[in-house]
Amino acid sequence: MTYLDVVFNYGAIPGENELRAIGSMREVYGIRSVQFNAKQRTVRVEFDASRLKQEAVARLLRQAGIDLREPVALA
């Protein structure tokens, strides 16, 4: 397994329904963790790159109702 992090900016603050959907997203094989930073309005997802790609992670977040914006370049 090769774990990678991807960080996205988001617009609207996620509500209770979105956070519940994120909880079920963790059941997807390959998603290790999801962390929100409300101050910076970013969401960081650690995922197994041998199972998923960044685009698939973005699609899962959007399906959960997150107002996803552009990815953030990690240093």
All heavy atoms as a GROMACS GRO file, in nm:
protein
  595
    1MET      N    1   0.084  -0.118   0.000
    1MET     CA    2   0.000   0.000   0.000
    1MET      C    3   0.088   0.125   0.000
    1MET      O    4   0.188   0.130   0.070
    1MET     CB    5  -0.088   0.003   0.124
    1MET     CG    6  -0.199  -0.097   0.123
    1MET     SD    7  -0.306  -0.070   0.263
    1MET     CE    8  -0.318  -0.238   0.321
    2THR      N    9   0.047   0.220  -0.077
    2THR     CA   10   0.116   0.348  -0.084
    2THR      C   11   0.015   0.456  -0.045
    2THR      O   12  -0.078   0.483  -0.120
    2THR     CB   13   0.166   0.376  -0.227
    2THR    OG1   14   0.251   0.269  -0.266
    2THR    CG2   15   0.241   0.506  -0.234
    3TYR      N   16   0.034   0.513   0.074
    3TYR     CA   17  -0.058   0.615   0.120
    3TYR      C   18  -0.012   0.754   0.078
    3TYR      O   19   0.105   0.787   0.089
    3TYR     CB   20  -0.075   0.609   0.272
    3TYR     CG   21  -0.159   0.493   0.314
    3TYR    CD1   22  -0.103   0.380   0.370
    3TYR    CD2   23  -0.297   0.494   0.296
    3TYR    CE1   24  -0.181   0.272   0.407
    3TYR    CE2   25  -0.376   0.387   0.332
    3TYR     CZ   26  -0.317   0.276   0.388
    3TYR     OH   27  -0.394   0.170   0.424
    4LEU      N   28  -0.105   0.831   0.024
    4LEU     CA   29  -0.080   0.968  -0.016
    4LEU      C   30  -0.183   1.058   0.049
    4LEU      O   31  -0.292   1.014   0.086
    4LEU     CB   32  -0.094   0.984  -0.168
    4LEU     CG   33   0.009   0.912  -0.255
    4LEU    CD1   34  -0.024   0.935  -0.401
    4LEU    CD2   35   0.148   0.961  -0.224
    5ASP      N   36  -0.148   1.186   0.061
    5ASP     CA   37  -0.241   1.288   0.109
    5ASP      C   38  -0.276   1.379  -0.007
    5ASP      O   39  -0.191   1.411  -0.090
    5ASP     CB   40  -0.177   1.374   0.218
    5ASP     CG   41  -0.166   1.304   0.351
    5ASP    OD1   42  -0.223   1.195   0.365
    5ASP    OD2   43  -0.101   1.358   0.441
    6VAL      N   44  -0.401   1.419  -0.010
    6VAL     CA   45  -0.446   1.520  -0.104
    6VAL      C   46  -0.526   1.622  -0.022
    6VAL      O   47  -0.597   1.585   0.071
    6VAL     CB   48  -0.530   1.461  -0.220
    6VAL    CG1   49  -0.658   1.398  -0.170
    6VAL    CG2   50  -0.561   1.566  -0.324
    7VAL      N   51  -0.506   1.750  -0.054
    7VAL     CA   52  -0.574   1.858   0.017
    7VAL      C   53  -0.652   1.940  -0.085
    7VAL      O   54  -0.598   1.976  -0.190
    7VAL     CB   55  -0.474   1.947   0.094
    7VAL    CG1   56  -0.546   2.061   0.164
    7VAL    CG2   57  -0.395   1.865   0.194
    8PHE      N   58  -0.778   1.967  -0.053
    8PHE     CA   59  -0.864   2.049  -0.138
    8PHE      C   60  -0.915   2.167  -0.057
    8PHE      O   61  -0.941   2.155   0.062
    8PHE     CB   62  -0.987   1.970  -0.185
    8PHE     CG   63  -0.955   1.858  -0.279
    8PHE    CD1   64  -0.946   1.728  -0.232
    8PHE    CD2   65  -0.938   1.881  -0.414
    8PHE    CE1   66  -0.918   1.623  -0.318
    8PHE    CE2   67  -0.911   1.777  -0.501
    8PHE     CZ   68  -0.901   1.648  -0.453
    9ASN      N   69  -0.934   2.280  -0.125
    9ASN     CA   70  -1.008   2.391  -0.066
    9ASN      C   71  -1.157   2.359  -0.081
    9ASN      O   72  -1.196   2.286  -0.171
    9ASN     CB   73  -0.978   2.522  -0.140
    9ASN     CG   74  -0.839   2.573  -0.109
    9ASN    OD1   75  -0.794   2.569   0.004
    9ASN    ND2   76  -0.772   2.621  -0.212
   10TYR      N   77  -1.237   2.413   0.009
   10TYR     CA   78  -1.382   2.399  -0.006
   10TYR      C   79  -1.448   2.534   0.020
   10TYR      O   80  -1.391   2.622   0.083
   10TYR     CB   81  -1.439   2.290   0.085
   10TYR     CG   82  -1.425   2.314   0.233
   10TYR    CD1   83  -1.521   2.385   0.304
   10TYR    CD2   84  -1.319   2.262   0.305
   10TYR    CE1   85  -1.509   2.406   0.440
   10TYR    CE2   86  -1.306   2.281   0.441
   10TYR     CZ   87  -1.402   2.354   0.508
   10TYR     OH   88  -1.389   2.374   0.644
   11GLY      N   89  -1.569   2.548  -0.034
   11GLY     CA   90  -1.643   2.674  -0.022
   11GLY      C   91  -1.733   2.675   0.099
   11GLY      O   92  -1.694   2.720   0.207
   12ALA      N   93  -1.854   2.624   0.083
   12ALA     CA   94  -1.953   2.624   0.190
   12ALA      C   95  -1.910   2.531   0.303
   12ALA      O   96  -1.854   2.424   0.279
   12ALA     CB   97  -2.088   2.581   0.136
   13ILE      N   98  -1.936   2.574   0.424
   13ILE     CA   99  -1.902   2.494   0.542
   13ILE      C  100  -1.991   2.370   0.544
   13ILE      O  101  -2.114   2.381   0.532
   13ILE     CB  102  -1.921   2.577   0.670
   13ILE    CG1  103  -1.824   2.695   0.669
   13ILE    CG2  104  -1.899   2.490   0.794
   13ILE    CD1  105  -1.846   2.795   0.778
   14PRO      N  106  -1.931   2.251   0.558
   14PRO     CA  107  -2.011   2.128   0.560
   14PRO      C  108  -2.104   2.124   0.681
   14PRO      O  109  -2.065   2.161   0.792
   14PRO     CB  110  -1.906   2.017   0.569
   14PRO     CG  111  -1.775   2.080   0.540
   14PRO     CD  112  -1.789   2.224   0.567
   15GLY      N  113  -2.225   2.078   0.656
   15GLY     CA  114  -2.323   2.063   0.763
   15GLY      C  115  -2.325   1.922   0.818
   15GLY      O  116  -2.240   1.838   0.784
   16GLU      N  117  -2.423   1.896   0.899
   16GLU     CA  118  -2.435   1.765   0.964
   16GLU      C  119  -2.450   1.652   0.863
   16GLU      O  120  -2.388   1.547   0.876
   16GLU     CB  121  -2.554   1.766   1.060
   16GLU     CG  122  -2.566   1.642   1.144
   16GLU     CD  123  -2.680   1.651   1.242
   16GLU    OE1  124  -2.712   1.761   1.289
   16GLU    OE2  125  -2.738   1.545   1.272
   17ASN      N  126  -2.534   1.672   0.761
   17ASN     CA  127  -2.554   1.567   0.659
   17ASN      C  128  -2.427   1.536   0.583
   17ASN      O  129  -2.395   1.420   0.556
   17ASN     CB  130  -2.665   1.608   0.561
   17ASN     CG  131  -2.800   1.609   0.626
   17ASN    OD1  132  -2.825   1.540   0.724
   17ASN    ND2  133  -2.890   1.690   0.572
   18GLU      N  134  -2.352   1.640   0.548
   18GLU     CA  135  -2.227   1.620   0.475
   18GLU      C  136  -2.125   1.545   0.562
   18GLU      O  137  -2.057   1.455   0.514
   18GLU     CB  138  -2.168   1.754   0.430
   18GLU     CG  139  -2.245   1.821   0.319
   18GLU     CD  140  -2.367   1.899   0.366
   18GLU    OE1  141  -2.386   1.916   0.489
   18GLU    OE2  142  -2.444   1.944   0.282
   19LEU      N  143  -2.117   1.583   0.688
   19LEU     CA  144  -2.022   1.516   0.777
   19LEU      C  145  -2.060   1.370   0.800
   19LEU      O  146  -1.973   1.284   0.811
   19LEU     CB  147  -2.011   1.592   0.909
   19LEU     CG  148  -1.950   1.732   0.896
   19LEU    CD1  149  -1.950   1.802   1.031
   19LEU    CD2  150  -1.811   1.726   0.838
   20ARG      N  151  -2.189   1.343   0.804
   20ARG     CA  152  -2.234   1.204   0.816
   20ARG      C  153  -2.194   1.124   0.691
   20ARG      O  154  -2.149   1.010   0.700
   20ARG     CB  155  -2.386   1.200   0.834
   20ARG     CG  156  -2.429   1.091   0.931
   20ARG     CD  157  -2.578   1.090   0.956
   20ARG     NE  158  -2.614   1.191   1.053
   20ARG     CZ  159  -2.712   1.279   1.039
   20ARG    NH1  160  -2.788   1.279   0.933
   20ARG    NH2  161  -2.738   1.366   1.132
   21ALA      N  162  -2.210   1.186   0.574
   21ALA     CA  163  -2.171   1.120   0.450
   21ALA      C  164  -2.019   1.097   0.446
   21ALA      O  165  -1.973   0.995   0.395
   21ALA     CB  166  -2.216   1.204   0.331
   22ILE      N  167  -1.943   1.190   0.500
   22ILE     CA  168  -1.797   1.173   0.507
   22ILE      C  169  -1.764   1.054   0.595
   22ILE      O  170  -1.673   0.976   0.565
   22ILE     CB  171  -1.729   1.300   0.563
   22ILE    CG1  172  -1.737   1.413   0.461
   22ILE    CG2  173  -1.584   1.274   0.602
   22ILE    CD1  174  -1.658   1.391   0.336
   23GLY      N  175  -1.839   1.036   0.703
   23GLY     CA  176  -1.819   0.920   0.790
   23GLY      C  177  -1.835   0.790   0.714
   23GLY      O  178  -1.756   0.696   0.731
   24SER      N  179  -1.933   0.784   0.626
   24SER     CA  180  -1.952   0.661   0.547
   24SER      C  181  -1.848   0.650   0.436
   24SER      O  182  -1.818   0.540   0.390
   24SER     CB  183  -2.093   0.656   0.490
   24SER     OG  184  -2.113   0.758   0.396
   25MET      N  185  -1.790   0.763   0.395
   25MET     CA  186  -1.685   0.760   0.294
   25MET      C  187  -1.563   0.685   0.346
   25MET      O  188  -1.491   0.621   0.270
   25MET     CB  189  -1.647   0.903   0.256
   25MET     CG  190  -1.556   0.913   0.136
   25MET     SD  191  -1.525   1.085   0.093
   25MET     CE  192  -1.355   1.097   0.140
   26ARG      N  193  -1.540   0.690   0.474
   26ARG     CA  194  -1.426   0.620   0.534
   26ARG      C  195  -1.439   0.469   0.521
   26ARG      O  196  -1.342   0.397   0.537
   26ARG     CB  197  -1.411   0.660   0.679
   26ARG     CG  198  -1.366   0.802   0.696
   26ARG     CD  199  -1.334   0.835   0.839
   26ARG     NE  200  -1.306   0.976   0.853
   26ARG     CZ  201  -1.361   1.055   0.942
   26ARG    NH1  202  -1.444   1.007   1.030
   26ARG    NH2  203  -1.330   1.181   0.947
   27GLU      N  204  -1.559   0.422   0.492
   27GLU     CA  205  -1.580   0.279   0.473
   27GLU      C  206  -1.532   0.232   0.336
   27GLU      O  207  -1.520   0.113   0.312
   27GLU     CB  208  -1.728   0.245   0.492
   27GLU     CG  209  -1.777   0.270   0.633
   27GLU     CD  210  -1.927   0.254   0.646
   27GLU    OE1  211  -1.991   0.205   0.552
   27GLU    OE2  212  -1.979   0.291   0.752
   28VAL      N  213  -1.509   0.327   0.245
   28VAL     CA  214  -1.458   0.292   0.112
   28VAL      C  215  -1.317   0.239   0.129
   28VAL      O  216  -1.233   0.301   0.195
   28VAL     CB  217  -1.458   0.416   0.019
   28VAL    CG1  218  -1.388   0.386  -0.113
   28VAL    CG2  219  -1.600   0.463  -0.005
   29TYR      N  220  -1.292   0.125   0.070
   29TYR     CA  221  -1.160   0.065   0.081
   29TYR      C  222  -1.058   0.154   0.014
   29TYR      O  223  -1.070   0.187  -0.102
   29TYR     CB  224  -1.159  -0.074   0.018
   29TYR     CG  225  -1.034  -0.150   0.050
   29TYR    CD1  226  -1.009  -0.194   0.179
   29TYR    CD2  227  -0.939  -0.176  -0.047
   29TYR    CE1  228  -0.893  -0.264   0.210
   29TYR    CE2  229  -0.824  -0.245  -0.019
   29TYR     CZ  230  -0.802  -0.289   0.110
   29TYR     OH  231  -0.687  -0.356   0.141
   30GLY      N  232  -0.961   0.199   0.088
   30GLY     CA  233  -0.857   0.284   0.035
   30GLY      C  234  -0.853   0.421   0.099
   30GLY      O  235  -0.752   0.489   0.092
   31ILE      N  236  -0.963   0.464   0.163
   31ILE     CA  237  -0.964   0.592   0.234
   31ILE      C  238  -0.919   0.566   0.377
   31ILE      O  239  -0.981   0.487   0.450
   31ILE     CB  240  -1.106   0.656   0.236
   31ILE    CG1  241  -1.156   0.683   0.094
   31ILE    CG2  242  -1.106   0.783   0.320
   31ILE    CD1  243  -1.082   0.790   0.020
   32ARG      N  244  -0.812   0.630   0.417
   32ARG     CA  245  -0.758   0.606   0.551
   32ARG      C  246  -0.807   0.710   0.651
   32ARG      O  247  -0.843   0.677   0.764
   32ARG     CB  248  -0.606   0.606   0.545
   32ARG     CG  249  -0.542   0.562   0.672
   32ARG     CD  250  -0.397   0.533   0.650
   32ARG     NE  251  -0.340   0.480   0.773
   32ARG     CZ  252  -0.213   0.454   0.787
   32ARG    NH1  253  -0.130   0.474   0.688
   32ARG    NH2  254  -0.168   0.408   0.901
   33SER      N  255  -0.807   0.838   0.612
   33SER     CA  256  -0.856   0.941   0.703
   33SER      C  257  -0.903   1.063   0.625
   33SER      O  258  -0.859   1.087   0.512
   33SER     CB  259  -0.748   0.982   0.803
   33SER     OG  260  -0.644   1.052   0.739
   34VAL      N  261  -0.992   1.140   0.688
   34VAL     CA  262  -1.043   1.265   0.633
   34VAL      C  263  -1.038   1.367   0.745
   34VAL      O  264  -1.094   1.344   0.852
   34VAL     CB  265  -1.188   1.249   0.582
   34VAL    CG1  266  -1.239   1.381   0.526
   34VAL    CG2  267  -1.200   1.138   0.479
   35GLN      N  268  -0.970   1.480   0.721
   35GLN     CA  269  -0.956   1.583   0.823
   35GLN      C  270  -0.991   1.719   0.764
   35GLN      O  271  -0.942   1.755   0.657
   35GLN     CB  272  -0.812   1.587   0.875
   35GLN     CG  273  -0.766   1.458   0.938
   35GLN     CD  274  -0.617   1.460   0.967
   35GLN    OE1  275  -0.542   1.539   0.912
   35GLN    NE2  276  -0.576   1.371   1.054
   36PHE      N  277  -1.074   1.793   0.836
   36PHE     CA  278  -1.111   1.927   0.796
   36PHE      C  279  -1.033   2.030   0.875
   36PHE      O  280  -1.009   2.011   0.994
   36PHE     CB  281  -1.262   1.951   0.818
   36PHE     CG  282  -1.348   1.886   0.716
   36PHE    CD1  283  -1.393   1.756   0.735
   36PHE    CD2  284  -1.385   1.953   0.602
   36PHE    CE1  285  -1.473   1.695   0.641
   36PHE    CE2  286  -1.465   1.892   0.507
   36PHE     CZ  287  -1.510   1.763   0.527
   37ASN      N  288  -0.995   2.139   0.809
   37ASN     CA  289  -0.934   2.254   0.875
   37ASN      C  290  -1.026   2.371   0.845
   37ASN      O  291  -1.021   2.430   0.736
   37ASN     CB  292  -0.793   2.279   0.822
   37ASN     CG  293  -0.725   2.394   0.892
   37ASN    OD1  294  -0.788   2.492   0.930
   37ASN    ND2  295  -0.594   2.383   0.910
   38ALA      N  296  -1.113   2.405   0.942
   38ALA     CA  297  -1.214   2.508   0.921
   38ALA      C  298  -1.150   2.646   0.902
   38ALA      O  299  -1.201   2.728   0.825
   38ALA     CB  300  -1.310   2.511   1.039
   39LYS      N  301  -1.039   2.671   0.969
   39LYS     CA  302  -0.974   2.802   0.959
   39LYS      C  303  -0.921   2.827   0.818
   39LYS      O  304  -0.937   2.935   0.763
   39LYS     CB  305  -0.859   2.810   1.060
   39LYS     CG  306  -0.793   2.944   1.067
   39LYS     CD  307  -0.688   2.946   1.176
   39LYS     CE  308  -0.620   3.081   1.182
   39LYS     NZ  309  -0.517   3.085   1.286
   40GLN      N  310  -0.859   2.726   0.758
   40GLN     CA  311  -0.804   2.740   0.624
   40GLN      C  312  -0.903   2.696   0.516
   40GLN      O  313  -0.874   2.710   0.396
   40GLN     CB  314  -0.676   2.658   0.610
   40GLN     CG  315  -0.566   2.708   0.699
   40GLN     CD  316  -0.440   2.623   0.686
   40GLN    OE1  317  -0.439   2.517   0.625
   40GLN    NE2  318  -0.332   2.671   0.744
   41ARG      N  319  -1.017   2.641   0.558
   41ARG     CA  320  -1.119   2.588   0.467
   41ARG      C  321  -1.060   2.485   0.371
   41ARG      O  322  -1.072   2.495   0.249
   41ARG     CB  323  -1.188   2.699   0.389
   41ARG     CG  324  -1.284   2.774   0.476
   41ARG     CD  325  -1.384   2.844   0.390
   41ARG     NE  326  -1.480   2.908   0.479
   41ARG     CZ  327  -1.608   2.917   0.454
   41ARG    NH1  328  -1.655   2.870   0.342
   41ARG    NH2  329  -1.688   2.974   0.538
   42THR      N  330  -0.993   2.386   0.432
   42THR     CA  331  -0.936   2.278   0.353
   42THR      C  332  -0.980   2.144   0.411
   42THR      O  333  -1.017   2.134   0.528
   42THR     CB  334  -0.781   2.282   0.353
   42THR    OG1  335  -0.733   2.271   0.486
   42THR    CG2  336  -0.728   2.407   0.287
   43VAL      N  337  -0.977   2.044   0.325
   43VAL     CA  338  -1.003   1.906   0.367
   43VAL      C  339  -0.886   1.823   0.317
   43VAL      O  340  -0.846   1.833   0.202
   43VAL     CB  341  -1.139   1.853   0.317
   43VAL    CG1  342  -1.152   1.861   0.167
   43VAL    CG2  343  -1.164   1.712   0.367
   44ARG      N  344  -0.828   1.744   0.408
   44ARG     CA  345  -0.714   1.657   0.376
   44ARG      C  346  -0.762   1.512   0.383
   44ARG      O  347  -0.824   1.471   0.481
   44ARG     CB  348  -0.601   1.678   0.476
   44ARG     CG  349  -0.483   1.583   0.456
   44ARG     CD  350  -0.376   1.605   0.562
   44ARG     NE  351  -0.318   1.736   0.551
   44ARG     CZ  352  -0.203   1.762   0.489
   44ARG    NH1  353  -0.135   1.665   0.432
   44ARG    NH2  354  -0.156   1.885   0.483
   45VAL      N  355  -0.733   1.438   0.278
   45VAL     CA  356  -0.772   1.298   0.272
   45VAL      C  357  -0.645   1.214   0.253
   45VAL      O  358  -0.567   1.240   0.161
   45VAL     CB  359  -0.870   1.271   0.157
   45VAL    CG1  360  -0.910   1.123   0.153
   45VAL    CG2  361  -0.993   1.359   0.170
   46GLU      N  362  -0.625   1.117   0.341
   46GLU     CA  363  -0.517   1.022   0.324
   46GLU      C  364  -0.579   0.898   0.260
   46GLU      O  365  -0.678   0.845   0.308
   46GLU     CB  366  -0.454   0.987   0.457
   46GLU     CG  367  -0.335   0.895   0.445
   46GLU     CD  368  -0.270   0.862   0.578
   46GLU    OE1  369  -0.322   0.905   0.682
   46GLU    OE2  370  -0.170   0.790   0.576
   47PHE      N  371  -0.520   0.853   0.148
   47PHE     CA  372  -0.578   0.742   0.074
   47PHE      C  373  -0.470   0.650   0.020
   47PHE      O  374  -0.354   0.688   0.009
   47PHE     CB  375  -0.667   0.794  -0.040
   47PHE     CG  376  -0.593   0.868  -0.148
   47PHE    CD1  377  -0.560   0.804  -0.266
   47PHE    CD2  378  -0.556   1.000  -0.133
   47PHE    CE1  379  -0.492   0.870  -0.367
   47PHE    CE2  380  -0.488   1.067  -0.233
   47PHE     CZ  381  -0.455   1.002  -0.350
   48ASP      N  382  -0.511   0.530  -0.015
   48ASP     CA  383  -0.422   0.429  -0.071
   48ASP      C  384  -0.414   0.453  -0.222
   48ASP      O  385  -0.510   0.428  -0.295
   48ASP     CB  386  -0.476   0.290  -0.040
   48ASP     CG  387  -0.388   0.178  -0.094
   48ASP    OD1  388  -0.287   0.206  -0.161
   48ASP    OD2  389  -0.421   0.061  -0.068
   49ALA      N  390  -0.298   0.501  -0.268
   49ALA     CA  391  -0.282   0.535  -0.409
   49ALA      C  392  -0.279   0.413  -0.499
   49ALA      O  393  -0.296   0.425  -0.620
   49ALA     CB  394  -0.154   0.616  -0.428
   50SER      N  395  -0.262   0.294  -0.442
   50SER     CA  396  -0.267   0.173  -0.525
   50SER      C  397  -0.412   0.133  -0.553
   50SER      O  398  -0.437   0.051  -0.641
   50SER     CB  399  -0.191   0.058  -0.458
   50SER     OG  400  -0.255   0.019  -0.339
   51ARG      N  401  -0.507   0.192  -0.483
   51ARG     CA  402  -0.649   0.162  -0.503
   51ARG      C  403  -0.728   0.276  -0.563
   51ARG      O  404  -0.825   0.254  -0.635
   51ARG     CB  405  -0.712   0.126  -0.368
   51ARG     CG  406  -0.647   0.012  -0.298
   51ARG     CD  407  -0.740  -0.104  -0.300
   51ARG     NE  408  -0.674  -0.217  -0.237
   51ARG     CZ  409  -0.679  -0.338  -0.283
   51ARG    NH1  410  -0.749  -0.365  -0.390
   51ARG    NH2  411  -0.617  -0.435  -0.223
   52LEU      N  412  -0.691   0.400  -0.529
   52LEU     CA  413  -0.766   0.517  -0.573
   52LEU      C  414  -0.674   0.621  -0.633
   52LEU      O  415  -0.554   0.622  -0.604
   52LEU     CB  416  -0.839   0.581  -0.453
   52LEU     CG  417  -0.944   0.499  -0.381
   52LEU    CD1  418  -0.984   0.566  -0.252
   52LEU    CD2  419  -1.065   0.480  -0.470
   53LYS      N  420  -0.732   0.710  -0.712
   53LYS     CA  421  -0.660   0.824  -0.765
   53LYS      C  422  -0.721   0.951  -0.706
   53LYS      O  423  -0.832   0.948  -0.652
   53LYS     CB  424  -0.670   0.828  -0.917
   53LYS     CG  425  -0.601   0.710  -0.982
   53LYS     CD  426  -0.601   0.721  -1.130
   53LYS     CE  427  -0.528   0.599  -1.185
   53LYS     NZ  428  -0.512   0.601  -1.325
   54GLN      N  429  -0.649   1.061  -0.720
   54GLN     CA  430  -0.694   1.189  -0.665
   54GLN      C  431  -0.832   1.226  -0.718
   54GLN      O  432  -0.916   1.276  -0.644
   54GLN     CB  433  -0.593   1.298  -0.698
   54GLN     CG  434  -0.633   1.434  -0.647
   54GLN     CD  435  -0.526   1.538  -0.671
   54GLN    OE1  436  -0.408   1.508  -0.664
   54GLN    NE2  437  -0.568   1.659  -0.700
   55GLU      N  438  -0.858   1.198  -0.845
   55GLU     CA  439  -0.988   1.232  -0.905
   55GLU      C  440  -1.101   1.153  -0.839
   55GLU      O  441  -1.212   1.204  -0.822
   55GLU     CB  442  -0.987   1.205  -1.056
   55GLU     CG  443  -0.891   1.292  -1.133
   55GLU     CD  444  -0.745   1.244  -1.126
   55GLU    OE1  445  -0.721   1.124  -1.097
   55GLU    OE2  446  -0.656   1.327  -1.149
   56ALA      N  447  -1.074   1.027  -0.804
   56ALA     CA  448  -1.176   0.944  -0.739
   56ALA      C  449  -1.205   0.997  -0.598
   56ALA      O  450  -1.320   0.998  -0.554
   56ALA     CB  451  -1.131   0.799  -0.733
   57VAL      N  452  -1.102   1.043  -0.529
   57VAL     CA  453  -1.120   1.101  -0.396
   57VAL      C  454  -1.205   1.227  -0.405
   57VAL      O  455  -1.298   1.247  -0.328
   57VAL     CB  456  -0.983   1.130  -0.329
   57VAL    CG1  457  -1.002   1.205  -0.199
   57VAL    CG2  458  -0.907   1.000  -0.306
   58ALA      N  459  -1.175   1.312  -0.504
   58ALA     CA  460  -1.254   1.434  -0.524
   58ALA      C  461  -1.399   1.400  -0.553
   58ALA      O  462  -1.491   1.464  -0.500
   58ALA     CB  463  -1.194   1.516  -0.638
   59ARG      N  464  -1.422   1.298  -0.636
   59ARG     CA  465  -1.559   1.257  -0.669
   59ARG      C  466  -1.633   1.210  -0.544
   59ARG      O  467  -1.750   1.244  -0.523
   59ARG     CB  468  -1.556   1.148  -0.776
   59ARG     CG  469  -1.693   1.108  -0.827
   59ARG     CD  470  -1.688   1.013  -0.946
   59ARG     NE  471  -1.605   0.895  -0.923
   59ARG     CZ  472  -1.485   0.873  -0.979
   59ARG    NH1  473  -1.434   0.962  -1.064
   59ARG    NH2  474  -1.417   0.764  -0.953
   60LEU      N  475  -1.567   1.134  -0.458
   60LEU     CA  476  -1.630   1.087  -0.333
   60LEU      C  477  -1.667   1.205  -0.244
   60LEU      O  478  -1.775   1.205  -0.182
   60LEU     CB  479  -1.536   0.991  -0.259
   60LEU     CG  480  -1.517   0.854  -0.320
   60LEU    CD1  481  -1.401   0.781  -0.253
   60LEU    CD2  482  -1.646   0.772  -0.307
   61LEU      N  483  -1.580   1.304  -0.235
   61LEU     CA  484  -1.610   1.422  -0.152
   61LEU      C  485  -1.729   1.499  -0.209
   61LEU      O  486  -1.817   1.541  -0.134
   61LEU     CB  487  -1.487   1.514  -0.144
   61LEU     CG  488  -1.372   1.462  -0.059
   61LEU    CD1  489  -1.247   1.546  -0.083
   61LEU    CD2  490  -1.408   1.461   0.088
   62ARG      N  491  -1.732   1.514  -0.339
   62ARG     CA  492  -1.846   1.584  -0.401
   62ARG      C  493  -1.976   1.506  -0.382
   62ARG      O  494  -2.081   1.566  -0.357
   62ARG     CB  495  -1.818   1.607  -0.549
   62ARG     CG  496  -1.717   1.717  -0.572
   62ARG     CD  497  -1.704   1.753  -0.720
   62ARG     NE  498  -1.605   1.857  -0.736
   62ARG     CZ  499  -1.480   1.837  -0.779
   62ARG    NH1  500  -1.441   1.715  -0.814
   62ARG    NH2  501  -1.396   1.938  -0.790
   63GLN      N  502  -1.969   1.375  -0.393
   63GLN     CA  503  -2.089   1.292  -0.371
   63GLN      C  504  -2.138   1.304  -0.227
   63GLN      O  505  -2.257   1.289  -0.202
   63GLN     CB  506  -2.060   1.146  -0.405
   63GLN     CG  507  -2.047   1.120  -0.553
   63GLN     CD  508  -2.003   0.978  -0.584
   63GLN    OE1  509  -1.961   0.903  -0.497
   63GLN    NE2  510  -2.011   0.941  -0.711
   64ALA      N  511  -2.046   1.331  -0.135
   64ALA     CA  512  -2.084   1.349   0.005
   64ALA      C  513  -2.145   1.487   0.029
   64ALA      O  514  -2.195   1.515   0.137
   64ALA     CB  515  -1.962   1.330   0.095
   65GLY      N  516  -2.140   1.574  -0.074
   65GLY     CA  517  -2.202   1.706  -0.062
   65GLY      C  518  -2.104   1.817  -0.028
   65GLY      O  519  -2.146   1.929   0.002
   66ILE      N  520  -1.975   1.791  -0.032
   66ILE     CA  521  -1.876   1.893  -0.001
   66ILE      C  522  -1.860   1.986  -0.121
   66ILE      O  523  -1.848   1.942  -0.235
   66ILE     CB  524  -1.739   1.828   0.033
   66ILE    CG1  525  -1.753   1.729   0.148
   66ILE    CG2  526  -1.634   1.935   0.066
   66ILE    CD1  527  -1.809   1.787   0.277
   67ASP      N  528  -1.862   2.116  -0.094
   67ASP     CA  529  -1.846   2.220  -0.197
   67ASP      C  530  -1.697   2.230  -0.230
   67ASP      O  531  -1.628   2.324  -0.190
   67ASP     CB  532  -1.901   2.352  -0.146
   67ASP     CG  533  -1.892   2.463  -0.247
   67ASP    OD1  534  -1.880   2.435  -0.368
   67ASP    OD2  535  -1.896   2.580  -0.206
   68LEU      N  536  -1.648   2.132  -0.304
   68LEU     CA  537  -1.506   2.117  -0.331
   68LEU      C  538  -1.459   2.218  -0.435
   68LEU      O  539  -1.526   2.244  -0.533
   68LEU     CB  540  -1.480   1.975  -0.382
   68LEU     CG  541  -1.345   1.916  -0.349
   68LEU    CD1  542  -1.322   1.910  -0.199
   68LEU    CD2  543  -1.336   1.777  -0.408
   69ARG      N  544  -1.342   2.274  -0.408
   69ARG     CA  545  -1.278   2.367  -0.501
   69ARG      C  546  -1.149   2.303  -0.552
   69ARG      O  547  -1.140   2.183  -0.561
   69ARG     CB  548  -1.249   2.500  -0.432
   69ARG     CG  549  -1.372   2.565  -0.369
   69ARG     CD  550  -1.471   2.610  -0.476
   69ARG     NE  551  -1.602   2.641  -0.425
   69ARG     CZ  552  -1.643   2.760  -0.387
   69ARG    NH1  553  -1.562   2.862  -0.390
   69ARG    NH2  554  -1.767   2.776  -0.344
   70GLU      N  555  -1.051   2.382  -0.577
   70GLU     CA  556  -0.925   2.334  -0.636
   70GLU      C  557  -0.839   2.260  -0.534
   70GLU      O  558  -0.848   2.285  -0.413
   70GLU     CB  559  -0.846   2.450  -0.695
   70GLU     CG  560  -0.789   2.547  -0.593
   70GLU     CD  561  -0.890   2.647  -0.538
   70GLU    OE1  562  -0.998   2.663  -0.596
   70GLU    OE2  563  -0.860   2.708  -0.436
   71PRO      N  564  -0.754   2.170  -0.584
   71PRO     CA  565  -0.659   2.103  -0.493
   71PRO      C  566  -0.551   2.202  -0.452
   71PRO      O  567  -0.521   2.297  -0.522
   71PRO     CB  568  -0.601   1.990  -0.578
   71PRO     CG  569  -0.638   2.018  -0.718
   71PRO     CD  570  -0.750   2.116  -0.719
   72VAL      N  571  -0.494   2.177  -0.335
   72VAL     CA  572  -0.386   2.260  -0.281
   72VAL      C  573  -0.256   2.186  -0.305
   72VAL      O  574  -0.246   2.066  -0.275
   72VAL     CB  575  -0.407   2.285  -0.129
   72VAL    CG1  576  -0.290   2.360  -0.071
   72VAL    CG2  577  -0.539   2.356  -0.104
   73ALA      N  578  -0.157   2.256  -0.358
   73ALA     CA  579  -0.025   2.194  -0.380
   73ALA      C  580   0.043   2.174  -0.246
   73ALA      O  581   0.053   2.267  -0.166
   73ALA     CB  582   0.059   2.283  -0.470
   74LEU      N  583   0.087   2.051  -0.222
   74LEU     CA  584   0.157   2.020  -0.098
   74LEU      C  585   0.307   2.034  -0.121
   74LEU      O  586   0.359   1.992  -0.224
   74LEU     CB  587   0.124   1.878  -0.051
   74LEU     CG  588  -0.023   1.851  -0.021
   74LEU    CD1  589  -0.043   1.705   0.014
   74LEU    CD2  590  -0.069   1.939   0.094
   75ALA      N  591   0.373   2.092  -0.023
   75ALA     CA  592   0.519   2.112  -0.035
   75ALA      C  593   0.595   1.986  -0.005
   75ALA      O  594   0.555   1.897   0.060
   75ALA     CB  595   0.564   2.221   0.059
   0.00000   0.00000   0.00000
